[in-house]
Amino acid sequence: MKLPHAALVILADGQRHLILENHGKAVQWDLQVRSTDEQQLQSAGEQGTERPGRYPVSGGRMTTVEQTDWKAMDKAAFARSLAKWIDDDLETNADRQVVLIADAKTLGLLREALSTRVQRAVLKEIAGNYVHRPIEAIIKLLEAA
């Protein structure tokens, strides 16, 4: 795989991201850390431990309401904010290309949130959680792709 100069490799897992930029050539990469961020998710105990609500349905029966998954909502918001960052970056660097590496859920959330301009700039999408891996392992993953 060729990775153009100044291309971004974006790794995410729903609560943290790592953004690498290629400072080398298309065939001789030099990936440097451009940005990293981690969001703290609330534990289940902080979200609340009450039973889900109940409401009546026809026939005099009661049914429950599913509890809100706050972690899933936080992860979706994190993916949207990352997508906005990518969109803003590509607005100033229109010829930049992007490789997305994320777990399947986050990759789907990113796809939904990315603008069509950014979607056209995506060179490759790789499903998997590689945020905690060293850069050498990420380079091997990209070379195999």
C-alpha positions as CSV (number, residue, x, y, z in Angstrom):
1,M,0.0,0.0,0.0
2,K,1.2,3.5,-0.9
3,L,0.7,6.1,1.8
4,P,1.2,9.6,0.3
5,H,3.2,12.2,2.1
6,A,1.1,14.1,4.7
7,A,-1.5,11.3,4.7
8,L,-3.2,10.7,8.1
9,V,-3.6,7.3,9.7
10,I,-6.4,7.6,12.3
11,L,-6.9,4.9,14.9
12,A,-9.9,4.9,17.2
13,D,-11.8,2.7,19.5
14,G,-14.8,4.7,20.8
15,Q,-13.1,6.4,23.7
16,R,-9.6,7.1,22.5
17,H,-7.9,8.0,19.2
18,L,-4.4,8.3,17.8
19,I,-3.7,10.3,14.7
20,L,-0.4,9.6,12.8
21,E,0.9,11.7,9.9
22,N,3.2,10.4,7.2
23,H,6.3,12.7,7.1
24,G,8.0,10.4,4.7
25,K,7.4,9.4,1.1
26,A,4.7,7.2,-0.4
27,V,6.8,4.0,-0.2
28,Q,9.2,5.0,2.6
29,W,6.9,6.0,5.5
30,D,7.8,8.0,8.6
31,L,4.7,8.0,10.8
32,Q,4.7,10.7,13.5
33,V,2.2,11.1,16.2
34,R,0.1,14.2,15.4
35,S,-2.6,13.9,18.1
36,T,-3.9,11.6,20.7
37,D,-6.9,11.9,23.0
38,E,-8.9,9.8,25.5
39,Q,-12.4,10.2,26.8
40,Q,-13.3,8.9,30.2
41,L,-16.5,6.9,30.1
42,Q,-18.8,6.7,33.1
43,S,-18.9,3.4,35.0
44,A,-22.2,1.6,35.2
45,G,-22.6,2.6,38.9
46,E,-22.2,6.3,38.0
47,Q,-24.9,6.0,35.4
48,G,-27.5,4.8,37.8
49,T,-28.5,1.5,39.3
50,E,-32.3,1.9,39.3
51,R,-34.5,-0.6,37.6
52,P,-35.8,0.3,34.2
53,G,-39.2,2.0,34.2
54,R,-42.4,0.1,33.6
55,Y,-45.6,1.2,31.8
56,P,-48.9,-0.4,31.1
57,V,-49.8,-2.0,27.7
58,S,-53.1,-3.3,26.4
59,G,-54.7,-6.2,28.4
60,G,-53.7,-4.8,31.8
61,R,-50.1,-6.1,31.5
62,M,-46.9,-4.1,32.3
63,T,-43.8,-3.9,30.2
64,T,-40.4,-2.4,30.9
65,V,-38.5,0.4,29.2
66,E,-34.9,-0.5,28.1
67,Q,-32.3,1.4,30.1
68,T,-30.4,4.1,28.3
69,D,-26.9,3.0,27.3
70,W,-24.9,6.1,28.3
71,K,-21.6,4.5,27.3
72,A,-22.8,3.9,23.7
73,M,-24.1,7.5,23.6
74,D,-20.7,8.8,24.8
75,K,-18.9,6.6,22.2
76,A,-21.1,7.9,19.4
77,A,-20.5,11.5,20.5
78,F,-16.7,10.8,20.5
79,A,-16.9,9.4,17.0
80,R,-18.9,12.5,15.8
81,S,-16.3,14.8,17.3
82,L,-13.4,12.9,15.7
83,A,-15.2,13.0,12.4
84,K,-15.7,16.8,12.7
85,W,-11.9,17.1,13.5
86,I,-11.1,15.2,10.3
87,D,-13.5,17.2,8.3
88,D,-12.0,20.5,9.6
89,D,-8.5,19.3,8.9
90,L,-9.3,18.3,5.3
91,E,-10.9,21.7,4.8
92,T,-7.5,23.3,5.2
93,N,-5.6,20.4,3.5
94,A,-7.9,19.5,0.6
95,D,-5.5,17.0,-1.0
96,R,-4.8,15.1,2.2
97,Q,-5.7,11.4,2.2
98,V,-6.8,9.3,5.2
99,V,-6.6,5.7,6.4
100,L,-9.1,4.8,9.1
101,I,-8.4,2.0,11.6
102,A,-11.1,1.4,14.2
103,D,-13.2,-1.3,15.8
104,A,-16.2,-2.2,13.8
105,K,-18.7,-0.2,15.8
106,T,-16.6,3.0,15.8
107,L,-15.8,2.5,12.1
108,G,-19.6,2.5,11.4
109,L,-20.2,5.5,13.6
110,L,-17.3,7.4,11.8
111,R,-18.7,6.4,8.3
112,E,-22.1,7.9,9.3
113,A,-20.5,11.2,10.6
114,L,-17.9,11.8,7.9
115,S,-18.7,14.3,5.1
116,T,-18.7,13.1,1.5
117,R,-15.5,15.1,0.9
118,V,-13.8,13.1,3.6
119,Q,-15.2,9.8,2.5
120,R,-13.7,10.4,-0.9
121,A,-10.3,11.1,0.8
122,V,-10.3,7.7,2.6
123,L,-7.7,5.4,1.1
124,K,-8.5,2.4,3.2
125,E,-10.6,1.3,6.2
126,I,-9.3,-1.4,8.5
127,A,-11.6,-2.9,11.1
128,G,-9.8,-3.7,14.4
129,N,-8.7,-2.1,17.6
130,Y,-5.1,-1.1,17.2
131,V,-5.0,2.1,19.3
132,H,-2.8,0.6,22.0
133,R,-0.4,-1.0,19.6
134,P,3.1,0.4,19.0
135,I,3.7,2.3,15.7
136,E,5.9,-0.6,14.4
137,A,2.9,-2.9,14.6
138,I,0.7,-0.4,12.9
139,I,3.2,0.0,10.1
140,K,3.2,-3.8,9.6
141,L,-0.6,-3.8,9.6
142,L,-0.6,-1.1,6.9
143,E,2.1,-2.9,4.8
144,A,-0.1,-6.1,4.8
145,A,-3.2,-4.2,3.7
